[in-house]
Amino acid sequence: MNGLYVPLITPFDADGSVAWGALERLAHTVLDEGAAGLVALGTTGEPSALTPAEREKVVSLLAGVCVSRGVPLIAGDFAGMPGVSAALTLVPPFVRPGEDGVVAHLSAVAAASPVPLVVYHVPYRTGQALSAAAIRRIAAIPGVAGMKLAAGGIDAATIDLMSAPPPGFAVLGGDDVFIAPLLALGAQGAILASAHIQTSAYASLIAHWHSGELKAARDAGDRLARLSMALFAEPNPTVVKAVLHAQGRIPSAAVRLPLLPASAESVRAALAAL
């Protein structure tokens, strides 16, 4: 599980319904531009604002695209659907069960899952910190293929983990602004909402680090970090959607509550960062 994965937005038409054609076109475009695979119903896709039928159709549509292109699909729901390669599985949020509880929970989920898990560790959303030792325990669970690591920066646990990464365990960076330093530490790839925009540049950033092209990697990392900061100036995916709409790639910049559309100022700043 290497390279760039794009966690696709859910585009909406002007009447608020899901723009299915735009979603399919967007999926093919990011794959054409170098993405190694897709993520369905990640946070960027606004899954909590979709109906169960809409969520199922999102996964079905993207599974069809990925099967036709021969690439993996990681899904946040409907993991048993044909064409889904792995299940994006959040560290239990809010309850803060402790590291032992997290390991026990993920062990149970992995044992019941029809596909491998990609564990999503995002402590600033879940409230549950994990040490490098706990992540290594998670990596040893049968059926766990990797982790989307979004610790909010490069912290001590990240340094500890990447100094001796578990064999066969894919670390995929999930903090867009910090992806370059995580790749420099040895991450295999990334799941990046920013990569809706300039997909090929983010794919090249990963390739540069993997091939040891350090100057190209650093130059690209500096530029793309600034772009990512602009795209995350307001809650994700509001600015990303606004930029895609400004580029004519989706029919509207609409999001569903509790999100509100990005401000004109943030959209202008993101477009200028391009």
Secondary structure, DSSP 8 states (H G I E B T S, - for coil): --EEEEE----B-TTSSB-HHHHHHHHHHHHHTT-SEEEESSGGG-GGGS-HHHHHHHHHHHHHHHHHHT--EEESS-TTSTT--EEEEE---SS--HHHHHHHHHHHHHHH-SS-EEEEE-HHHH-----HHHHHHHHTSTTEEEEEE--SS--HHHHHHHHS--TT-EEEE--GGGHHHHHHTT--EEE-GGGGSSHHHHHHHHHHHHHT-HHHHHHHHHHHHHHHHHHTSSSTTHHHHHHHHHTTSSS-----TT-----HHHHHHHHHH-
